């Protein structure tokens, strides 16, 4: 069954060079495979992020990938210093502390890659 296998987040981009600069350079992911100019595989913890060239890049209006992190606030500050811009959503039951959305012990922040794919970091 699938429950015994790892899942891979899959994200469509228009320009793999820009995507590599963002995912490797700004987010700090490790490039594990770049066999051709159409497909990149990044390592993130024990997970993988599969980034591929597609004309449908950026058309998803929902979160494409989420990272569980220990400290959303510190990581948000670090990413912001690298030029990552954070989104602000009005979500029932959530308040805002700067770029961080808060609901009880959960803290989350959303941002987009160069193609507009929505990504998030969450703790709590």
C-alpha positions, -999 to 999 in steps of 0.1 A, spaced: 0 0 0 10 36 -4 12 42 33 45 23 33 61 45 7 75 81 7 57 108 -12 74 135 -33 61 170 -37 59 179 -74 61 215 -85 57 228 -121 79 258 -131 84 277 -163 122 282 -160 143 256 -143 173 279 -140 152 304 -120 137 276 -100 172 262 -91 183 297 -80 152 300 -57 150 264 -43 188 259 -39 200 295 -34 172 310 -13 156 281 4 188 261 8 176 228 -6 202 204 -18 201 197 -56 203 159 -59 197 154 -96 196 177 -127 198 151 -155 185 176 -180 172 211 -182 136 200 -177 137 183 -144 154 190 -110 152 169 -78 160 186 -45 165 169 -11 148 183 19 153 163 51 142 128 43 119 141 15 123 150 -21 110 179 -41 105 172 -78 106 204 -99 98 201 -136 93 224 -166 56 228 -175 35 253 -194 10 250 -165 35 264 -139 19 286 -112 -17 277 -120 -23 259 -87 -41 283 -63 -35 261 -32 -4 253 -12 19 230 -32 44 220 -5 48 225 32 78 221 55 74 213 91 100 233 110 110 240 146 109 278 145 87 295 119 96 330 131 134 325 128 131 308 94 108 336 82 133 362 91 161 342 75 142 337 42 130 373 42 167 384 44 173 364 12 145 382 -6 116 358 -1 83 377 1 56 364 24 19 363 17 -8 375 41 -41 356 41 -72 363 61 -80 329 75 -108 325 101 -94 317 136 -59 330 127 -42 362 138 -10 377 124 23 384 140 42 401 112 45 376 84 35 347 106 -1 334 109 -10 321 143 -38 298 155 -32 285 191 2 267 191 4 265 153 25 291 135 26 292 97 40 314 69 32 312 32 54 324 3 56 319 -35 83 307 -58 91 327 -89 63 310 -108 37 318 -81 35 283 -66 24 286 -30 48 271 -4 45 272 34 64 266 66 46 254 97 54 246 134 34 237 164 
